[in-house]
């Protein structure tokens, strides 16, 4: 895709990854999304100009009418956890060393499985078997990571697919990582809240 747009609400509980299409006017891009909550959503456009070949991003905010999440829901969503579930699939996203420290590269492993042991039908999404996007609590920026397993001809294990990611977070604080996968033609977005230590 020529342009990626990552969209997230103020509480970092509603995440969207969309691909705008060119509009009628030069430089115009069109996309749609359906926000779950009210509040000031932030948009990050990720692109690489052909003239320079260097990745760039731009950001903007837009007010969305409606109610924010309930206070209790926010507290539950922000609880630190390396595990989550979606669509009957259990996910874990674990740092190799057990902790992520600011300024040091960390290796993270994303693992998927079903409680009944049945197989998954993991399919590529945007030329990878998963994507992980990390935001800081204040939404000042993001990191968009692809797995180390880049060869799409080598399929992950059908019962317990495992993918590895590398990340380096410059400053300590609270972060959320959204994993995006495609299982049996259903795209899933799964959040993991964690703290980066000094």
Backbone as ProteinMPNN parsed JSONL, in Angstrom:
{"seq_chain_A": "XXXXXXXXXXXXXXXXXXXXXXXXXXXXXXXXXXXXXXXXXXXXXXXXXXXXXXXXXXXXXXXXXXXXXXXXXXXXXXXXXXXXXXXXXXXXXXXXXXXXXXXXXXXXXXXXXXXXXXXXXXXXXXXXXXXXXXXXXXXXXXXXXXXXXXXXXXXXXXXXXXXXXXXXXXXXXXXXXXXXXXXXXXXXXXXXXXXXXX", "coords_chain_A": {"N_chain_A": [[0.837, -1.195, 0.0], [0.428, 2.268, -0.752], [0.011, 4.243, 1.114], [-0.373, 4.323, 4.564], [-2.639, 4.649, 7.228], [-2.83, 5.091, 10.593], [-5.103, 5.026, 13.194], [-6.288, 6.22, 16.278], [-8.059, 6.377, 19.374], [-8.459, 8.75, 22.196], [-8.088, 7.27, 24.554], [-6.685, 5.11, 23.686], [-7.996, 2.761, 23.036], [-9.437, 2.13, 20.831], [-8.496, 1.182, 17.838], [-7.497, 1.613, 14.471], [-6.392, 0.557, 11.268], [-5.959, 1.773, 8.234], [-6.139, 2.03, 4.616], [-5.859, 4.57, 2.584], [-7.336, 5.675, -0.514], [-6.418, 7.127, -3.679], [-7.683, 10.415, -4.349], [-9.635, 12.633, -6.441], [-8.239, 14.978, -6.795], [-4.796, 16.023, -7.097], [-2.627, 14.73, -4.645], [-4.662, 14.242, -2.879], [-6.284, 12.023, -0.645], [-8.512, 9.417, 0.178], [-10.487, 7.937, 2.713], [-12.344, 5.749, 4.933], [-13.655, 5.223, 8.234], [-15.044, 3.684, 11.186], [-15.637, 5.055, 14.139], [-15.542, 3.886, 17.54], [-15.974, 5.299, 19.857], [-16.582, 8.568, 21.347], [-14.555, 11.562, 21.18], [-11.23, 13.004, 20.88], [-9.765, 11.874, 18.233], [-6.659, 10.6, 16.968], [-4.672, 10.738, 14.055], [-2.252, 9.038, 12.216], [-0.295, 9.276, 9.439], [1.506, 7.184, 7.397], [4.107, 6.983, 5.172], [6.16, 6.776, 2.168], [7.905, 8.969, 0.312], [8.428, 8.942, -3.202], [10.449, 10.452, -4.298], [12.489, 10.703, -2.401], [12.732, 8.298, -1.038], [12.706, 7.899, 1.662], [11.196, 7.021, 4.706], [8.357, 8.661, 6.026], [6.165, 10.388, 8.339], [3.013, 11.891, 9.049], [0.822, 13.687, 11.247], [-2.455, 14.218, 12.629], [-5.368, 15.58, 14.296], [-8.797, 14.889, 15.082], [-12.024, 15.808, 16.138], [-14.451, 13.652, 17.441], [-17.853, 13.158, 17.704], [-19.813, 12.03, 20.49], [-19.882, 9.584, 23.198], [-17.193, 8.958, 25.495], [-15.276, 5.977, 26.413], [-16.492, 4.063, 29.248], [-15.436, 4.787, 32.609], [-14.648, 2.589, 34.178], [-14.235, 0.682, 32.182], [-12.053, 1.778, 30.88], [-10.058, 1.6, 32.85], [-9.866, -1.188, 33.102], [-9.045, -1.894, 30.5], [-6.542, -0.693, 30.376], [-4.962, -2.101, 32.07], [-1.857, -3.599, 32.724], [-0.752, -6.249, 30.654], [0.448, -9.207, 29.13], [-1.076, -10.882, 27.691], [-4.022, -11.703, 25.764], [-7.328, -12.063, 24.341], [-9.231, -12.869, 21.419], [-11.874, -13.453, 19.212], [-12.042, -16.18, 19.856], [-9.392, -16.925, 19.999], [-6.358, -17.22, 21.747], [-3.887, -14.931, 22.623], [-0.454, -14.136, 23.121], [2.033, -11.745, 23.852], [5.227, -11.507, 24.343], [8.152, -10.172, 25.884], [11.485, -11.18, 25.246], [13.354, -11.04, 27.313], [11.754, -10.7, 29.48], [11.234, -8.159, 30.342], [10.95, -4.785, 29.148], [13.308, -2.358, 28.43], [14.08, 1.102, 28.376], [15.697, 2.513, 25.559], [17.04, 0.211, 24.826], [17.315, -2.514, 22.604], [14.651, -4.775, 22.189], [13.478, -8.107, 21.945], [10.486, -9.436, 20.923], [7.93, -11.877, 21.238], [5.192, -13.05, 19.503], [2.527, -15.123, 20.051], [-0.014, -17.412, 19.102], [-2.963, -19.301, 19.828], [-5.557, -21.793, 20.216], [-7.895, -22.568, 22.811], [-9.015, -25.113, 22.699], [-7.179, -26.469, 21.241], [-7.423, -26.631, 18.489], [-6.675, -25.995, 14.988], [-5.339, -22.969, 13.49], [-6.004, -20.617, 10.872], [-3.973, -18.876, 9.7], [-3.346, -16.063, 7.713], [-1.62, -13.984, 5.3], [-1.402, -10.463, 5.943], [-1.156, -7.475, 4.463], [1.339, -8.229, 3.296], [2.649, -9.629, 5.35], [2.625, -11.941, 8.119], [1.707, -10.876, 10.419], [1.266, -7.724, 12.047], [2.58, -5.298, 14.266], [1.769, -2.482, 16.08], [2.891, 0.13, 18.039], [1.991, 2.438, 20.541], [2.687, 5.33, 22.55], [1.395, 6.434, 25.752], [0.546, 9.095, 25.538], [0.159, 9.449, 22.865], [2.142, 10.535, 21.202], [3.636, 9.522, 19.204], [4.437, 6.627, 17.156], [5.328, 3.16, 16.635], [5.806, 1.009, 13.975], [5.877, -2.3, 13.386], [7.198, -5.131, 11.656], [7.121, -8.721, 11.425], [10.009, -10.865, 12.044], [9.938, -13.115, 10.536], [9.74, -13.17, 7.391], [9.366, -14.51, 4.995], [6.818, -15.432, 3.071], [6.231, -17.829, 1.95], [6.858, -19.731, 3.738], [4.925, -21.166, 5.943], [3.497, -20.343, 9.126], [3.338, -22.402, 12.125], [0.419, -24.385, 12.288], [-1.09, -24.814, 14.579], [0.004, -23.462, 16.705], [1.029, -20.756, 15.941], [3.925, -18.715, 15.826], [5.57, -15.643, 16.017], [8.244, -13.303, 15.657], [9.376, -10.119, 16.818], [11.244, -7.052, 16.699], [12.063, -4.31, 18.762], [12.816, -0.969, 19.777], [12.435, 1.138, 22.33], [12.578, 4.513, 23.097], [12.096, 5.99, 25.491], [11.103, 5.657, 28.975], [7.893, 4.565, 30.305], [4.28, 4.2, 29.93], [2.848, 2.047, 27.538], [1.006, 0.877, 24.639], [0.632, -1.992, 22.666], [-0.637, -2.872, 19.602], [-1.564, -5.741, 18.069], [-2.013, -6.99, 14.825], [-3.659, -9.328, 12.94], [-4.569, -11.766, 10.425], [-6.897, -14.1, 10.435], [-8.227, -16.778, 8.872], [-9.454, -15.132, 6.92], [-10.488, -13.127, 8.506], [-9.814, -10.114, 9.949], [-8.072, -9.291, 12.863], [-7.612, -7.249, 15.739], [-5.575, -6.801, 18.432], [-4.952, -5.705, 21.693], [-2.123, -4.948, 23.86], [-1.111, -3.859, 26.91], [1.728, -2.363, 28.425], [4.593, -1.634, 30.499], [7.459, 0.362, 30.007], [10.611, 0.106, 31.269], [13.083, 2.171, 33.008]], "CA_chain_A": [[0.0, 0.0, 0.0], [1.232, 3.486, -0.848], [-0.216, 5.094, 2.28], [-0.995, 3.684, 5.712], [-3.111, 5.582, 8.239], [-3.149, 4.507, 11.877], [-6.057, 5.897, 13.877], [-6.487, 5.754, 17.646], [-8.832, 7.297, 20.216], [-7.641, 9.3, 23.284], [-7.799, 6.247, 25.556], [-5.932, 4.047, 23.019], [-8.811, 1.553, 23.111], [-10.071, 1.931, 19.523], [-7.411, 1.329, 16.873], [-7.815, 1.277, 13.08], [-5.306, 0.662, 10.29], [-6.672, 1.878, 6.961], [-5.337, 2.362, 3.442], [-6.596, 5.522, 1.746], [-7.233, 5.571, -1.978], [-6.233, 8.463, -4.261], [-8.874, 11.163, -4.718], [-9.625, 13.255, -7.771], [-7.236, 16.05, -6.838], [-3.441, 15.579, -6.762], [-2.318, 14.791, -3.217], [-5.86, 13.954, -2.079], [-6.483, 10.617, -0.315], [-9.848, 9.232, 0.76], [-10.685, 6.7, 3.471], [-13.422, 5.792, 5.902], [-13.545, 4.342, 9.4], [-16.18, 3.821, 12.093], [-15.144, 5.161, 15.518], [-16.358, 3.26, 18.584], [-16.196, 6.223, 20.959], [-16.389, 9.981, 21.091], [-13.285, 12.076, 21.677], [-10.297, 13.539, 19.89], [-8.971, 10.814, 17.616], [-5.425, 11.041, 16.332], [-4.373, 10.042, 12.808], [-0.846, 9.028, 11.794], [-0.129, 8.838, 8.053], [2.829, 6.59, 7.228], [4.316, 6.895, 3.728], [7.532, 6.965, 1.69], [7.92, 9.706, -0.956], [9.256, 8.33, -4.245], [11.593, 11.314, -4.602], [13.565, 10.559, -1.418], [12.842, 6.923, -0.563], [12.802, 7.915, 3.116], [9.891, 6.928, 5.361], [7.889, 9.845, 6.742], [4.787, 10.327, 8.808], [2.364, 13.132, 9.449], [-0.26, 13.392, 12.176], [-3.51, 15.222, 12.788], [-6.41, 15.183, 15.239], [-10.15, 15.266, 14.701], [-12.993, 15.575, 17.203], [-15.542, 12.743, 17.101], [-18.975, 13.315, 18.632], [-20.224, 10.808, 21.168], [-19.399, 9.367, 24.554], [-15.952, 8.193, 25.642], [-15.501, 4.723, 27.139], [-16.765, 4.178, 30.677], [-14.221, 4.854, 33.42], [-14.269, 1.228, 34.538], [-13.709, 0.012, 30.987], [-10.719, 2.318, 30.628], [-9.145, 1.018, 33.837], [-9.647, -2.598, 32.757], [-8.296, -1.98, 29.245], [-5.177, -0.209, 30.562], [-4.216, -2.962, 32.99], [-0.75, -4.246, 32.013], [-0.932, -7.676, 30.397], [1.078, -9.74, 27.927], [-1.995, -11.844, 27.08], [-5.328, -11.177, 25.353], [-8.114, -13.017, 23.551], [-10.121, -12.298, 20.409], [-12.441, -14.398, 18.253], [-11.727, -17.54, 20.261], [-7.949, -17.167, 19.914], [-5.56, -16.662, 22.832], [-2.662, -14.284, 22.143], [0.529, -13.619, 24.064], [3.118, -10.951, 23.269], [6.162, -11.539, 25.458], [9.548, -9.799, 25.639], [12.395, -12.304, 25.48], [14.03, -10.88, 28.604], [10.757, -10.529, 30.529], [10.997, -6.735, 30.583], [11.462, -3.892, 28.104], [13.991, -1.209, 29.028], [14.23, 2.24, 27.46], [16.971, 2.658, 24.883], [17.647, -1.082, 24.518], [16.498, -3.309, 21.696], [13.965, -5.907, 22.797], [12.877, -9.09, 21.058], [9.165, -9.798, 21.423], [7.366, -13.042, 20.569], [3.737, -13.104, 19.428], [2.083, -16.512, 19.924], [-1.467, -17.571, 19.007], [-3.44, -20.671, 19.983], [-6.943, -21.962, 20.657], [-7.979, -23.341, 24.045], [-9.337, -26.506, 22.388], [-6.093, -27.063, 20.492], [-7.695, -26.713, 17.053], [-5.733, -25.232, 14.178], [-5.659, -21.634, 13.016], [-5.801, -20.436, 9.43], [-3.312, -17.581, 9.599], [-3.108, -15.623, 6.347], [-0.896, -12.706, 5.269], [-2.08, -9.18, 5.907], [-0.182, -6.481, 4.009], [2.633, -8.851, 3.036], [3.26, -10.197, 6.556], [1.67, -12.746, 8.865], [1.199, -10.039, 11.515], [1.86, -6.4, 12.238], [2.431, -4.768, 15.623], [1.934, -1.03, 16.142], [3.022, 0.531, 19.442], [1.756, 3.854, 20.837], [2.853, 5.759, 23.933], [0.114, 6.828, 26.34], [0.154, 10.439, 25.095], [-0.001, 9.411, 21.404], [3.074, 11.458, 20.557], [4.211, 8.846, 18.056], [4.128, 5.209, 17.055], [6.3, 2.281, 15.98], [5.114, 0.014, 13.143], [6.841, -3.389, 13.271], [6.9, -6.339, 10.896], [7.814, -9.866, 12.028], [11.274, -11.306, 11.46], [9.606, -14.184, 9.6], [9.243, -12.414, 6.243], [9.128, -15.375, 3.848], [5.414, -15.856, 3.115], [6.101, -19.21, 1.479], [7.053, -20.581, 4.921], [3.746, -20.933, 6.764], [3.661, -20.594, 10.562], [2.692, -23.595, 12.664], [-1.035, -24.235, 12.196], [-1.73, -24.917, 15.882], [0.589, -22.468, 17.619], [1.913, -19.866, 15.182], [4.763, -17.839, 16.635], [6.278, -14.648, 15.216], [9.125, -12.485, 16.482], [9.485, -8.699, 16.462], [12.28, -6.308, 17.401], [11.649, -2.937, 19.024], [13.636, -0.185, 20.684], [11.627, 2.255, 22.833], [13.579, 5.449, 23.618], [11.824, 6.562, 26.816], [10.243, 4.838, 29.826], [6.496, 4.991, 30.402], [3.249, 3.22, 29.61], [2.643, 1.886, 26.099], [0.115, -0.191, 24.193], [0.984, -2.611, 21.388], [-1.775, -3.474, 18.917], [-1.21, -6.763, 17.092], [-2.994, -7.139, 13.745], [-3.485, -10.59, 12.216], [-5.669, -12.198, 9.567], [-7.157, -15.521, 10.626], [-9.346, -17.278, 8.064], [-10.047, -13.965, 6.247], [-11.017, -12.183, 9.493], [-8.744, -9.326, 10.543], [-8.224, -9.104, 14.3], [-6.742, -6.266, 16.362], [-5.489, -7.237, 19.82], [-4.066, -4.784, 22.422], [-1.329, -5.378, 25.013], [-0.545, -2.726, 27.639], [2.936, -2.723, 29.131], [5.438, -0.538, 30.958], [8.873, 0.354, 29.624], [11.4, 0.486, 32.443], [14.272, 3.01, 32.702]], "C_chain_A": [[0.874, 1.248, 0.0], [1.103, 4.38, 0.38], [-0.927, 4.282, 3.354], [-1.46, 4.789, 6.66], [-3.499, 4.79, 9.483], [-3.998, 5.502, 12.662], [-6.293, 5.347, 15.28], [-7.202, 6.827, 18.458], [-7.982, 7.778, 21.391], [-7.249, 8.267, 24.337], [-7.015, 5.063, 24.985], [-6.654, 2.704, 23.096], [-9.49, 1.23, 21.784], [-9.039, 2.238, 18.447], [-7.866, 0.86, 15.495], [-6.562, 1.447, 12.232], [-5.964, 0.633, 8.917], [-5.708, 2.28, 5.845], [-6.143, 3.28, 2.528], [-6.365, 5.261, 0.259], [-7.095, 6.982, -2.548], [-7.57, 9.11, -4.627], [-8.73, 11.768, -6.1], [-8.553, 14.313, -7.9], [-5.858, 15.494, -6.496], [-3.17, 15.752, -5.262], [-3.489, 14.49, -2.312], [-6.006, 12.437, -1.892], [-7.787, 10.463, 0.462], [-9.9, 7.906, 1.516], [-11.885, 6.875, 4.399], [-13.07, 4.906, 7.088], [-14.739, 4.616, 10.301], [-15.668, 3.871, 13.525], [-16.106, 4.51, 16.504], [-16.783, 4.256, 19.65], [-16.158, 7.67, 20.465], [-15.058, 10.423, 21.667], [-12.399, 12.543, 20.542], [-9.392, 12.417, 19.364], [-7.726, 11.404, 16.976], [-5.121, 10.126, 15.152], [-2.88, 10.161, 12.527], [-0.787, 8.477, 10.376], [1.316, 8.406, 7.855], [3.049, 6.361, 5.732], [5.788, 7.121, 3.4], [7.496, 7.701, 0.352], [8.871, 9.051, -1.955], [10.524, 9.139, -4.491], [12.766, 11.077, -3.662], [13.79, 9.11, -0.993], [12.958, 6.811, 0.943], [11.409, 7.895, 3.728], [9.572, 8.187, 6.15], [6.535, 9.559, 7.374], [4.315, 11.716, 9.191], [1.228, 12.776, 10.385], [-1.242, 14.543, 12.245], [-4.523, 14.692, 13.788], [-7.772, 15.628, 14.712], [-11.1, 14.901, 15.838], [-14.127, 14.689, 16.689], [-16.64, 12.903, 18.146], [-19.327, 11.98, 19.256], [-19.586, 10.682, 22.529], [-18.073, 8.622, 24.554], [-16.25, 6.863, 26.327], [-15.799, 4.989, 28.613], [-15.46, 4.116, 31.462], [-13.734, 3.457, 33.791], [-13.682, 0.466, 33.365], [-12.296, 0.487, 30.664], [-9.708, 1.681, 31.57], [-8.835, -0.436, 33.501], [-8.773, -2.737, 31.51], [-6.832, -1.624, 29.438], [-4.352, -1.073, 31.517], [-3.094, -3.67, 32.233], [-0.981, -5.742, 31.846], [-0.23, -8.061, 29.102], [0.177, -10.766, 27.251], [-3.33, -11.175, 26.785], [-6.036, -12.253, 24.545], [-8.995, -12.256, 22.577], [-10.579, -13.404, 19.48], [-12.055, -15.846, 18.569], [-10.26, -17.902, 20.213], [-7.266, -16.491, 21.104], [-4.239, -16.154, 22.263], [-1.746, -13.985, 23.325], [1.576, -12.844, 23.273], [4.129, -10.75, 24.383], [7.544, -11.044, 25.056], [10.46, -10.949, 26.041], [13.039, -12.247, 26.853], [13.048, -10.723, 29.761], [10.415, -9.085, 30.826], [11.552, -5.944, 29.405], [12.062, -2.67, 28.784], [14.237, -0.14, 27.963], [15.628, 2.268, 26.868], [17.668, 1.355, 24.536], [16.731, -1.873, 23.593], [15.913, -4.504, 22.443], [13.425, -6.811, 21.699], [11.574, -9.535, 21.683], [8.61, -10.946, 20.586], [5.852, -13.003, 20.652], [3.334, -14.548, 19.153], [0.567, -16.557, 19.945], [-1.83, -19.033, 19.168], [-4.918, -20.643, 20.37], [-6.965, -22.852, 21.892], [-8.248, -24.812, 23.775], [-8.267, -27.193, 21.549], [-6.311, -27.163, 18.997], [-6.786, -25.768, 16.276], [-6.262, -23.852, 13.818], [-5.388, -21.57, 11.526], [-5.202, -19.053, 9.204], [-2.981, -17.269, 8.145], [-2.355, -14.293, 6.366], [-1.849, -11.51, 5.297], [-1.015, -8.141, 5.58], [1.228, -7.071, 3.954], [3.383, -9.304, 4.283], [2.19, -10.997, 7.288], [1.145, -12.028, 10.1], [1.894, -8.693, 11.451], [1.64, -6.024, 13.701], [2.722, -3.276, 15.576], [1.886, -0.616, 17.611], [2.824, 2.038, 19.561], [2.151, 4.13, 22.287], [1.524, 6.312, 24.43], [-0.376, 8.178, 25.818], [-0.023, 10.547, 23.579], [0.92, 10.415, 20.708], [3.728, 10.84, 19.329], [3.838, 7.377, 18.064], [5.325, 4.474, 16.458], [5.521, 1.202, 15.256], [6.116, -1.089, 12.834], [6.29, -4.536, 12.428], [7.645, -7.504, 11.531], [9.114, -10.195, 11.32], [11.041, -12.383, 10.406], [8.937, -13.571, 8.367], [8.898, -13.279, 5.032], [7.71, -15.947, 3.918], [5.205, -17.261, 2.569], [6.32, -20.202, 2.62], [5.919, -20.292, 5.89], [4.045, -21.183, 8.235], [2.961, -21.891, 10.967], [1.175, -23.389, 12.708], [-1.728, -24.21, 13.563], [-1.219, -23.898, 16.887], [1.553, -21.575, 16.847], [2.642, -18.889, 16.101], [5.572, -16.939, 15.717], [7.108, -13.771, 16.138], [9.253, -11.073, 15.916], [10.63, -8.083, 17.261], [11.821, -4.861, 17.555], [12.659, -2.274, 19.948], [12.826, 1.043, 21.065], [12.565, 3.246, 23.513], [13.347, 5.924, 25.046], [10.937, 5.645, 27.645], [8.823, 5.393, 29.868], [5.562, 3.857, 30.06], [2.962, 3.231, 28.114], [1.581, 0.821, 25.846], [0.594, -0.666, 22.828], [-0.262, -3.256, 20.813], [-1.248, -4.464, 17.883], [-2.35, -6.906, 16.094], [-2.681, -8.423, 12.99], [-4.725, -10.868, 11.379], [-5.829, -13.708, 9.752], [-8.407, -15.917, 9.854], [-10.16, -16.128, 7.48], [-10.752, -13.006, 7.201], [-9.85, -11.439, 10.123], [-9.066, -9.052, 12.009], [-7.201, -8.092, 14.785], [-6.755, -6.547, 17.868], [-4.511, -6.338, 20.574], [-3.346, -5.437, 23.594], [-0.746, -4.127, 25.666], [0.68, -3.186, 28.422], [3.698, -1.463, 29.536], [6.853, -0.729, 30.443], [9.674, 0.912, 30.804], [12.585, 1.37, 32.035], [15.501, 2.159, 32.406]], "O_chain_A": [[1.916, 1.295, 0.654], [1.99, 5.187, 0.655], [-1.945, 3.64, 3.096], [-0.74, 5.765, 6.868], [-4.379, 3.93, 9.437], [-3.647, 6.676, 12.778], [-6.477, 4.142, 15.452], [-6.986, 8.023, 18.262], [-6.877, 7.268, 21.579], [-6.187, 8.381, 24.948], [-6.712, 4.117, 25.711], [-6.026, 1.651, 23.205], [-10.063, 0.151, 21.636], [-8.739, 3.4, 18.173], [-8.539, -0.163, 15.369], [-5.77, 2.363, 12.451], [-6.467, -0.404, 8.485], [-4.618, 2.797, 6.094], [-7.01, 2.818, 1.785], [-5.346, 4.708, -0.152], [-7.604, 7.935, -1.958], [-8.471, 8.451, -5.145], [-7.801, 11.44, -6.838], [-8.013, 14.527, -8.985], [-5.757, 14.578, -5.68], [-3.455, 16.805, -4.691], [-3.334, 14.48, -1.091], [-5.871, 11.668, -2.843], [-8.116, 11.295, 1.307], [-9.421, 6.882, 1.029], [-12.371, 7.984, 4.62], [-12.29, 3.962, 6.965], [-15.375, 5.665, 10.191], [-15.298, 2.835, 14.079], [-17.324, 4.569, 16.334], [-17.827, 4.087, 20.279], [-15.761, 7.955, 19.335], [-14.494, 9.755, 22.533], [-12.786, 12.481, 19.375], [-8.387, 12.068, 19.983], [-7.725, 12.542, 16.506], [-5.285, 8.908, 15.23], [-2.313, 11.251, 12.592], [-1.184, 7.337, 10.136], [2.241, 9.175, 8.115], [2.284, 5.639, 5.093], [6.561, 7.592, 4.234], [7.094, 7.115, -0.653], [9.981, 8.654, -1.599], [11.558, 8.579, -4.852], [13.919, 11.229, -4.067], [14.904, 8.733, -0.63], [13.277, 5.739, 1.458], [10.537, 8.663, 3.319], [10.427, 8.715, 6.862], [5.846, 8.612, 6.995], [5.091, 12.582, 9.595], [0.714, 11.659, 10.322], [-0.904, 15.69, 11.956], [-4.538, 13.499, 14.095], [-7.88, 16.618, 13.989], [-10.997, 13.824, 16.426], [-14.693, 14.948, 15.626], [-16.379, 12.794, 19.344], [-19.163, 10.928, 18.637], [-18.84, 11.559, 22.966], [-17.848, 7.753, 23.712], [-17.375, 6.646, 26.777], [-15.403, 6.02, 29.157], [-14.499, 3.474, 31.037], [-12.537, 3.177, 33.724], [-12.74, -0.309, 33.531], [-11.449, -0.294, 30.231], [-8.629, 1.269, 31.144], [-7.688, -0.872, 33.599], [-7.878, -3.58, 31.458], [-5.966, -2.173, 28.758], [-3.173, -0.799, 31.742], [-3.352, -4.283, 31.197], [-1.364, -6.423, 32.797], [-0.3, -7.341, 28.106], [0.616, -11.453, 26.329], [-3.725, -10.218, 27.451], [-5.421, -13.231, 24.119], [-9.448, -11.147, 22.861], [-9.769, -14.203, 19.011], [-11.778, -16.635, 17.666], [-9.911, -19.072, 20.37], [-7.557, -15.34, 21.427], [-3.561, -16.859, 21.515], [-2.214, -13.622, 24.404], [1.956, -13.236, 22.169], [3.922, -9.921, 25.27], [8.063, -11.438, 24.012], [10.232, -11.61, 27.054], [13.248, -13.28, 27.489], [13.472, -10.624, 30.913], [9.416, -8.808, 31.49], [12.5, -6.372, 28.747], [11.414, -2.025, 29.609], [14.557, -0.441, 26.814], [16.618, 2.075, 27.572], [18.777, 1.378, 24.003], [15.515, -1.894, 23.781], [16.599, -5.156, 23.23], [12.973, -6.339, 20.656], [11.547, -9.962, 22.838], [8.797, -10.983, 19.37], [5.288, -12.932, 21.744], [3.742, -15.132, 18.149], [-0.071, -15.832, 20.709], [-1.103, -19.912, 18.706], [-5.452, -19.616, 20.791], [-6.159, -23.775, 22.016], [-7.778, -25.675, 24.517], [-8.416, -28.359, 21.183], [-5.47, -27.723, 18.293], [-6.199, -24.849, 16.847], [-7.468, -23.604, 13.839], [-4.63, -22.376, 10.987], [-5.825, -18.178, 8.604], [-2.412, -18.097, 7.434], [-2.442, -13.552, 7.345], [-2.949, -11.554, 4.745], [-0.072, -7.955, 6.35], [2.179, -6.498, 4.486], [4.613, -9.359, 4.282], [0.995, -10.764, 7.105], [0.231, -12.523, 10.76], [2.971, -8.554, 10.872], [0.628, -6.392, 14.298], [3.775, -2.851, 15.101], [0.954, -0.969, 18.334], [3.399, 2.817, 18.8], [1.975, 3.274, 23.155], [0.636, 6.622, 23.636], [-1.58, 8.385, 25.671], [-0.324, 11.626, 23.068], [0.523, 11.064, 19.741], [4.307, 11.549, 18.506], [3.025, 6.935, 18.875], [6.212, 5.08, 15.858], [4.666, 0.547, 15.852], [7.088, -0.865, 12.113], [5.105, -4.865, 12.475], [8.704, -7.299, 12.124], [9.305, -9.856, 10.152], [11.849, -12.548, 9.492], [7.712, -13.467, 8.309], [8.2, -12.816, 4.13], [7.433, -16.835, 4.724], [4.12, -17.825, 2.708], [6.003, -21.384, 2.483], [5.946, -19.279, 6.588], [4.764, -22.125, 8.569], [2.106, -22.405, 10.245], [0.706, -22.329, 13.122], [-2.819, -23.656, 13.697], [-1.934, -23.518, 17.814], [2.762, -21.629, 17.072], [2.058, -18.318, 17.023], [6.185, -17.406, 14.756], [6.716, -13.523, 17.279], [9.239, -10.865, 14.702], [10.945, -8.535, 18.362], [11.271, -4.262, 16.631], [13.276, -2.927, 20.789], [12.557, 1.897, 20.22], [13.289, 2.857, 24.429], [14.309, 6.233, 25.75], [10.104, 4.928, 27.09], [8.585, 6.546, 29.509], [5.977, 2.706, 29.918], [2.847, 4.293, 27.5], [1.293, -0.015, 26.702], [0.92, 0.135, 21.952], [-0.882, -4.097, 21.464], [-0.566, -4.075, 16.935], [-3.519, -6.94, 16.479], [-1.581, -8.593, 12.464], [-5.787, -10.284, 11.596], [-5.003, -14.492, 9.285], [-9.507, -15.449, 10.148], [-11.39, -16.135, 7.532], [-11.53, -12.161, 6.761], [-8.991, -12.051, 10.759], [-10.173, -8.64, 12.354], [-6.065, -8.069, 14.312], [-7.811, -6.532, 18.5], [-3.359, -6.208, 20.16], [-3.869, -6.347, 24.237], [0.034, -3.41, 25.038], [0.676, -4.266, 29.012], [3.479, -0.379, 28.993], [7.381, -1.841, 30.442], [9.444, 2.03, 31.266], [13.037, 1.336, 30.891], [16.574, 2.697, 32.132]]}, "name": "protein", "num_of_chains": 1, "seq": "XXXXXXXXXXXXXXXXXXXXXXXXXXXXXXXXXXXXXXXXXXXXXXXXXXXXXXXXXXXXXXXXXXXXXXXXXXXXXXXXXXXXXXXXXXXXXXXXXXXXXXXXXXXXXXXXXXXXXXXXXXXXXXXXXXXXXXXXXXXXXXXXXXXXXXXXXXXXXXXXXXXXXXXXXXXXXXXXXXXXXXXXXXXXXXXXXXXXXX"}
